Amino acid sequence: MIFFRVTQNINIKTTDGTLVNYFKLKIPSDMENSTIYITTYDDFLDLKEIFLKVDKDKYFAKVLNEDKIRTTENFPIELGIRNLAEYNYRENFKQKFFQDIKKVDIYKQLTSIKKDEVSIAIIGRVGTSISEMVSSCTALRILHKKLKEIYKNIKFDMYINASNNSFYTRDKQIYETQDYINNILPLSITSKKLCEYDYFIDNSISINFLELDSLNYVDAWLLKFGIDYKKISENEKYNELDISNYKVQDSLKKRLKELKSKGKLLLFHPYSANINKSIPQNIAIELLKSLLLKAENYIIVSTLLIDNKIKDDRFIDLTKESKNINDFMYIISSMDRIITADTSTFHISDAFMVPTVVIFTQNDYLKKIKYFKYIKPIFIEDKSKNLSKFIYDNDSLTINKFESWNKLKVNKIIKLLDNF
């Protein structure tokens, strides 16, 4: 975490319209202060960038000595792997920084507070992408369950990056699917507010910086939280999303109801934000055509623009209906089967127990799906060779680029779908 003050009053608006207020430091001798702020390192960098754009000569965020604030009488106890002096480490080592892992036992950290109800501030997200957050929330849920064995009531308040997070609303909506989280709030948090909590967890440093990326998301975050992941049953490590409080658009609900009355629904989601994980466009189009020809028992649904030339009564484009993450989750939950590239789609579908075939292009896929019970993988090995002697890629000098993709047959995919 980063501890800082600002030189001038300023308000920052999040993507959902929430205002985060920053006020010039008052009573500097008081470390439990409503004008001393705490946030993640990444959010702090975003905030500094905003100040530069507003007025680089007027607005500054100045880092404070965290030792003075941490030793405040009411400062809460840190749970999990501790994150001390982060600003100095990150500034000195930049991207080469990896924090030494000192495994901790959360149960030993809990011994000093004896009460029925405790409040915990979670500073920062568990992951950045949808895939990471959905999976990592599993670890957060297990943490909450373990704490409930000690305390009668647990209040989790989650503070997430907000200064320049274009996905703030999306992130918030994902965490709102977790019923054990009391509130989702924007960073920064004041030292005075943090001192109202019994405990806090610092997620400012990701599991990648902790060199935990050799583990899957669930186990890595459990280790970060101070829980021995090896002692947690695999049956507890399932994804869970609750969208019962989400108000579905009437048009979307009606459309899906009509489609389901005509037959089984199959979502085809071939593209990822990462081009290396996506099914190549020409392959995706051919797969779609083959699905329409051979998967006669299914109505094929997509929320992506695949090929506007394909006109078929059994191919339904729901791109316009899928306006946000909640819409997308609702669509997935309504499917009978799913075919997808390596995207958040299969993390969500597993939470709703929808049988899914995933086309992977990275050989660490078994780590990703270790605890997934509704996923069947197909691995496409990259056999392309680059003849270029330069350090940059040159597609015109790349051979065998689609060799493995051309071996992917719809019959194999359908067989996997039918054998769930």
ZIDATA-V822453 format. One record per residue. N is the residue number from 0. RES is the residue in three letters. PHI is phi in degrees with one decimal (* if undefined). NEAR is the number of other ideal C-beta (glycine too) atoms within 12 Angstrom. D_FIRST is the distance of its C-alpha to the first C-alpha in Angstrom with 2 decimals. Layout:
n/res/phi/near/d_first
N/RES/PHI/NEAR/D_FIRST
N/RES/PHI/NEAR/D_FIRST
This chain:
n/res/phi/near/d_first
0/MET/*/44/0.00
1/ILE/-115.1/43/3.78
2/PHE/-108.4/41/6.63
3/PHE/-155.1/38/9.87
4/ARG/-131.1/35/13.41
5/VAL/-116.3/35/16.03
6/THR/-89.2/22/19.56
7/GLN/-143.3/21/21.49
8/ASN/-66.1/17/21.58
9/ILE/-159.0/26/20.96
10/ASN/-115.7/20/20.81
11/ILE/-115.1/35/19.30
12/LYS/-99.0/19/21.27
13/THR/-82.6/31/20.09
14/THR/-68.8/23/22.68
15/ASP/-96.9/23/24.01
16/GLY/94.0/14/24.62
17/THR/-67.7/23/21.97
18/LEU/-96.8/13/21.05
19/VAL/-107.0/34/17.62
20/ASN/-95.9/22/18.63
21/TYR/-120.9/36/17.15
22/PHE/-123.2/22/19.21
23/LYS/-57.7/23/19.81
24/LEU/-55.9/27/18.64
25/LYS/-120.0/16/21.17
26/ILE/47.7/16/21.98
27/PRO/-59.4/16/19.65
28/SER/-77.6/11/20.72
29/ASP/-95.9/20/19.27
30/MET/-80.8/30/15.62
31/GLU/-91.7/25/15.97
32/ASN/-132.3/31/16.38
33/SER/-81.1/25/16.82
34/THR/-120.7/29/16.10
35/ILE/-107.1/42/12.76
36/TYR/-115.4/42/10.06
37/ILE/-134.2/48/6.48
38/THR/-153.7/46/5.58
39/THR/-80.0/41/4.83
40/TYR/-62.2/39/6.13
41/ASP/-64.6/31/9.49
42/ASP/-67.0/38/9.74
43/PHE/-63.5/38/9.10
44/LEU/-63.3/26/11.88
45/ASP/-62.1/29/13.95
46/LEU/-64.0/38/13.86
47/LYS/-61.8/29/15.02
48/GLU/-64.9/18/17.67
49/ILE/-64.0/27/18.91
50/PHE/-60.3/27/19.30
51/LEU/-61.2/17/21.31
52/LYS/-73.2/16/23.55
53/VAL/-74.0/23/24.20
54/ASP/-169.1/13/25.04
55/LYS/-66.3/15/23.63
56/ASP/-93.3/10/25.45
57/LYS/-111.7/15/24.36
58/TYR/-104.4/25/20.79
59/PHE/-138.9/23/17.84
60/ALA/-113.6/36/14.13
61/LYS/-108.6/25/13.75
62/VAL/-69.1/28/10.80
63/LEU/-106.8/27/11.28
64/ASN/-72.0/20/11.69
65/GLU/-71.0/31/9.02
66/ASP/-60.1/15/11.92
67/LYS/-65.4/18/14.00
68/ILE/-80.4/31/11.81
69/ARG/-64.0/30/11.11
70/THR/-89.6/15/14.88
71/THR/-59.6/24/15.89
72/GLU/-53.5/11/18.68
73/ASN/-96.0/20/17.47
74/PHE/-64.0/30/13.80
75/PRO/-69.8/34/13.68
76/ILE/-82.2/29/13.94
77/GLU/-85.4/34/11.36
78/LEU/-102.3/39/13.40
79/GLY/78.7/44/13.86
80/ILE/-65.2/34/12.70
81/ARG/-74.6/29/10.14
82/ASN/-129.0/38/7.14
83/LEU/-104.4/20/7.79
84/ALA/51.4/25/7.99
85/GLU/-61.4/35/6.29
86/TYR/-57.6/32/7.50
87/ASN/-62.5/20/10.85
88/TYR/-63.7/24/11.30
89/ARG/-67.9/27/10.73
90/GLU/-70.4/18/12.85
91/ASN/-77.7/12/15.44
92/PHE/-106.9/17/15.97
93/LYS/48.4/13/15.18
94/GLN/-74.1/11/16.55
95/LYS/-84.8/11/18.05
96/PHE/-73.7/23/14.90
97/PHE/-132.6/19/15.07
98/GLN/-78.0/28/13.36
99/ASP/-64.4/15/16.14
100/ILE/-86.6/22/16.81
101/LYS/-122.4/15/17.63
102/LYS/-57.9/21/18.97
103/VAL/-127.1/24/18.57
104/ASP/-112.1/19/20.80
105/ILE/-60.8/32/19.26
106/TYR/-66.4/20/22.62
107/LYS/-74.3/14/22.35
108/GLN/-76.1/27/18.99
109/LEU/-89.7/29/20.77
110/THR/-68.1/13/23.74
111/SER/-81.9/15/22.83
112/ILE/-113.1/21/23.02
113/LYS/-115.7/12/26.53
114/LYS/-158.8/16/26.95
115/ASP/-78.2/14/28.10
116/GLU/-123.5/18/25.32
117/VAL/-129.1/31/21.54
118/SER/-115.6/28/18.74
119/ILE/-130.8/42/15.47
120/ALA/-95.2/41/12.50
121/ILE/-103.8/47/11.18
122/ILE/-95.0/45/7.92
123/GLY/99.4/46/8.96
124/ARG/-78.7/42/12.38
125/VAL/-98.3/44/14.30
126/GLY/99.3/36/15.64
127/THR/-118.9/30/16.59
128/SER/-83.0/28/20.40
129/ILE/-59.8/37/22.69
130/SER/-57.2/35/23.86
131/GLU/-62.6/32/20.51
132/MET/-66.3/41/19.58
133/VAL/-61.5/45/23.06
134/SER/-68.2/43/23.18
135/SER/-70.7/43/19.72
136/CYS/-62.8/42/20.51
137/THR/-60.9/43/23.21
138/ALA/-64.7/45/20.84
139/LEU/-65.9/44/19.12
140/ARG/-65.7/37/22.67
141/ILE/-64.8/39/23.66
142/LEU/-57.8/41/20.76
143/HIS/-60.1/33/21.96
144/LYS/-62.8/24/25.51
145/LYS/-66.9/29/24.86
146/LEU/-67.8/34/23.23
147/LYS/-66.7/20/26.29
148/GLU/-75.0/15/28.43
149/ILE/-108.4/25/27.04
150/TYR/-113.8/23/26.39
151/LYS/-67.8/13/28.82
152/ASN/-132.3/18/26.36
153/ILE/-123.9/32/22.74
154/LYS/-113.4/26/20.83
155/PHE/-94.3/38/18.02
156/ASP/-114.1/31/16.21
157/MET/-108.4/38/14.17
158/TYR/-111.1/45/11.90
159/ILE/-118.1/45/12.15
160/ASN/-51.8/41/11.78
161/ALA/-139.7/41/14.57
162/SER/-61.2/40/14.81
163/ASN/-145.2/27/16.99
164/ASN/-94.9/33/17.07
165/SER/-65.9/15/20.84
166/PHE/-104.6/28/20.58
167/TYR/-56.2/33/18.81
168/THR/-62.7/25/22.13
169/ARG/-59.8/32/22.85
170/ASP/-59.3/40/19.57
171/LYS/-60.9/33/20.14
172/GLN/-63.8/32/23.71
173/ILE/-65.5/44/22.86
174/TYR/-69.0/38/20.71
175/GLU/-70.3/31/23.56
176/THR/-80.7/36/25.81
177/GLN/-103.0/35/24.12
178/ASP/-71.3/18/25.94
179/TYR/-83.9/30/23.71
180/ILE/-87.9/33/20.84
181/ASN/-72.2/24/21.61
182/ASN/-154.4/24/19.84
183/ILE/-117.1/32/17.81
184/LEU/-129.5/32/16.10
185/PRO/-85.2/40/14.52
186/LEU/-77.6/46/11.12
187/SER/-90.6/44/10.29
188/ILE/-116.2/42/10.73
189/THR/-80.6/34/12.10
190/SER/-63.6/39/11.58
191/LYS/-63.9/25/15.20
192/LYS/-67.3/29/14.84
193/LEU/-61.4/42/12.11
194/CYS/-70.4/29/14.58
195/GLU/-82.2/22/17.21
196/TYR/-91.0/35/15.93
197/ASP/-81.0/33/17.15
198/TYR/-136.4/37/14.41
199/PHE/-145.7/36/11.07
200/ILE/-121.8/44/9.96
201/ASP/-99.8/44/6.60
202/ASN/-102.6/45/7.98
203/SER/-60.2/45/5.60
204/ILE/-94.9/36/8.11
205/SER/-75.3/35/11.55
206/ILE/-64.7/37/14.54
207/ASN/-68.9/22/16.07
208/PHE/-69.3/31/13.72
209/LEU/-86.8/30/14.44
210/GLU/56.9/19/18.07
211/LEU/-104.6/31/18.89
212/ASP/-71.9/22/20.63
213/SER/-77.4/15/23.94
214/LEU/-97.0/28/23.61
215/ASN/-73.8/33/24.02
216/TYR/-56.9/41/21.17
217/VAL/-61.6/44/22.18
218/ASP/-65.3/32/22.48
219/ALA/-63.5/36/19.32
220/TRP/-72.8/41/17.17
221/LEU/-60.5/38/19.39
222/LEU/-62.5/35/18.73
223/LYS/-59.3/45/14.93
224/PHE/-77.1/46/15.62
225/GLY/90.8/32/17.89
226/ILE/-111.8/39/21.13
227/ASP/-73.8/17/24.00
228/TYR/-63.4/32/24.68
229/LYS/-70.6/14/28.14
230/LYS/-94.9/16/29.20
231/ILE/-95.6/25/28.44
232/SER/-60.3/13/31.57
233/GLU/-60.4/18/31.68
234/ASN/-66.8/10/33.27
235/GLU/-90.1/23/30.03
236/LYS/-95.5/35/28.07
237/TYR/-109.7/28/29.43
238/ASN/-75.9/45/27.92
239/GLU/-143.5/31/28.44
240/LEU/-133.0/38/28.43
241/ASP/-113.9/24/30.05
242/ILE/-109.8/28/31.34
243/SER/-64.7/14/33.93
244/ASN/-88.5/14/32.36
245/TYR/-82.4/23/32.48
246/LYS/-85.1/13/35.55
247/VAL/-71.1/26/37.28
248/GLN/-58.5/20/39.19
249/ASP/-58.0/11/42.86
250/SER/-65.6/16/43.87
251/LEU/-70.0/30/41.57
252/LYS/-61.1/20/42.66
253/LYS/-65.9/15/46.29
254/ARG/-64.1/27/46.04
255/LEU/-67.5/31/44.61
256/LYS/-63.7/16/47.18
257/GLU/-64.5/17/49.97
258/LEU/-64.9/30/48.78
259/LYS/-67.2/22/48.52
260/SER/-72.2/12/52.06
261/LYS/-96.8/18/53.25
262/GLY/158.2/20/51.73
263/LYS/-73.5/25/48.71
264/LEU/-104.9/34/45.66
265/LEU/-123.3/43/44.02
266/LEU/-84.6/48/40.86
267/PHE/-113.1/44/40.87
268/HIS/-128.1/44/37.49
269/PRO/-84.0/40/38.00
270/TYR/-112.7/31/35.27
271/SER/-122.3/28/31.57
272/ALA/-65.0/19/29.12
273/ASN/-95.3/17/29.20
274/ILE/-60.1/17/32.77
275/ASN/-72.5/18/32.92
276/LYS/-98.3/30/32.53
277/SER/-77.4/27/35.05
278/ILE/-75.9/39/38.72
279/PRO/-53.5/30/40.64
280/GLN/-55.8/20/42.19
281/ASN/-65.4/18/45.78
282/ILE/-70.8/30/45.19
283/ALA/-61.2/32/43.47
284/ILE/-65.2/26/46.49
285/GLU/-66.0/24/48.94
286/LEU/-63.4/41/47.09
287/LEU/-61.6/41/47.21
288/LYS/-61.7/24/50.93
289/SER/-68.9/24/51.59
290/LEU/-63.2/36/49.73
291/LEU/-64.8/30/51.88
292/LEU/-82.0/19/54.91
293/LYS/-106.5/23/54.23
294/ALA/-93.4/34/51.84
295/GLU/-67.8/17/54.53
296/ASN/-82.7/19/53.16
297/TYR/-118.6/34/49.97
298/ILE/-96.4/33/49.06
299/ILE/-88.0/43/46.46
300/VAL/-117.1/44/43.51
301/SER/-142.7/40/40.87
302/THR/-112.8/37/38.03
303/LEU/-125.3/32/38.18
304/LEU/-79.5/20/40.85
305/ILE/-100.0/37/42.68
306/ASP/-160.7/24/46.13
307/ASN/-72.2/13/47.77
308/LYS/-82.6/11/51.15
309/ILE/-79.0/25/51.04
310/LYS/-121.1/13/52.97
311/ASP/-154.9/22/53.51
312/ASP/-62.3/12/53.82
313/ARG/-98.0/28/51.68
314/PHE/-115.7/29/48.74
315/ILE/-117.2/35/46.55
316/ASP/-97.1/27/43.85
317/LEU/-105.8/34/41.24
318/THR/-56.8/20/39.04
319/LYS/-69.6/17/39.70
320/GLU/-79.9/27/39.07
321/SER/-91.2/31/35.65
322/LYS/-93.7/21/33.70
323/ASN/-151.8/28/30.26
324/ILE/-64.1/33/28.44
325/ASN/-66.3/31/30.24
326/ASP/-59.7/30/33.57
327/PHE/-63.3/41/32.87
328/MET/-64.1/39/31.96
329/TYR/-65.6/35/35.12
330/ILE/-61.3/43/37.23
331/ILE/-59.8/43/36.02
332/SER/-63.8/32/36.70
333/SER/-91.5/37/40.23
334/MET/-82.3/40/41.14
335/ASP/-92.7/31/43.48
336/ARG/-148.1/38/42.35
337/ILE/-141.4/46/39.85
338/ILE/-121.6/45/39.93
339/THR/-146.3/46/36.75
340/ALA/-76.1/42/35.09
341/ASP/-74.7/37/31.76
342/THR/-135.4/36/29.71
343/SER/-64.1/39/27.87
344/THR/-52.8/43/31.41
345/PHE/-75.6/43/32.06
346/HIS/-66.7/45/28.82
347/ILE/-72.9/44/29.95
348/SER/-62.4/41/33.60
349/ASP/-64.4/36/32.97
350/ALA/-64.4/36/31.33
351/PHE/-99.7/32/34.59
352/MET/58.5/23/36.77
353/VAL/-98.4/37/38.37
354/PRO/-54.7/30/40.00
355/THR/-138.5/43/38.50
356/VAL/-101.8/43/39.47
357/VAL/-114.0/42/36.69
358/ILE/-95.4/42/37.60
359/PHE/-100.7/34/35.17
360/THR/-119.7/31/35.22
361/GLN/-114.1/23/32.58
362/ASN/-77.9/14/33.67
363/ASP/-95.5/19/30.55
364/TYR/-64.1/25/31.67
365/LEU/-65.2/16/32.68
366/LYS/-64.8/22/29.12
367/LYS/-64.8/35/28.08
368/ILE/-104.8/32/30.94
369/LYS/-52.6/24/31.09
370/TYR/-110.1/32/30.96
371/PHE/-90.5/35/32.53
372/LYS/-98.9/22/36.00
373/TYR/-116.8/30/37.20
374/ILE/-120.5/38/36.60
375/LYS/-123.6/31/39.17
376/PRO/-93.9/30/38.13
377/ILE/-126.6/33/40.18
378/PHE/-102.0/23/38.97
379/ILE/-103.9/32/40.12
380/GLU/-82.0/18/40.16
381/ASP/-75.8/21/39.88
382/LYS/-109.1/17/43.16
383/SER/-72.6/24/43.09
384/LYS/-130.7/14/43.87
385/ASN/-99.0/19/43.12
386/LEU/-85.4/15/46.10
387/SER/-70.9/15/44.36
388/LYS/-95.2/8/43.96
389/PHE/-89.7/9/41.29
390/ILE/-76.9/7/37.53
391/TYR/-93.6/10/37.18
392/ASP/-74.0/16/38.41
393/ASN/-136.5/16/41.84
394/ASP/-57.7/15/42.89
395/SER/-68.8/10/46.51
396/LEU/-109.4/16/46.43
397/THR/-102.8/18/44.71
398/ILE/-111.6/15/47.18
399/ASN/59.0/17/47.10
400/LYS/-61.0/23/44.08
401/PHE/-111.3/22/45.27
402/GLU/-57.9/18/47.30
403/SER/-68.3/22/45.10
404/TRP/-63.3/30/44.51
405/ASN/-67.0/18/48.26
406/LYS/-86.3/17/48.69
407/LEU/-75.3/30/46.58
408/LYS/-113.7/21/49.17
409/VAL/-62.4/31/48.96
410/ASN/-57.2/17/51.30
411/LYS/-66.0/22/48.75
412/ILE/-64.7/34/46.02
413/ILE/-61.6/28/48.43
414/LYS/-61.7/16/49.51
415/LEU/-63.6/26/45.95
416/LEU/-62.2/34/45.46
417/ASP/-75.9/20/48.75
418/ASN/-100.9/12/48.09
419/PHE/-68.8/19/45.06
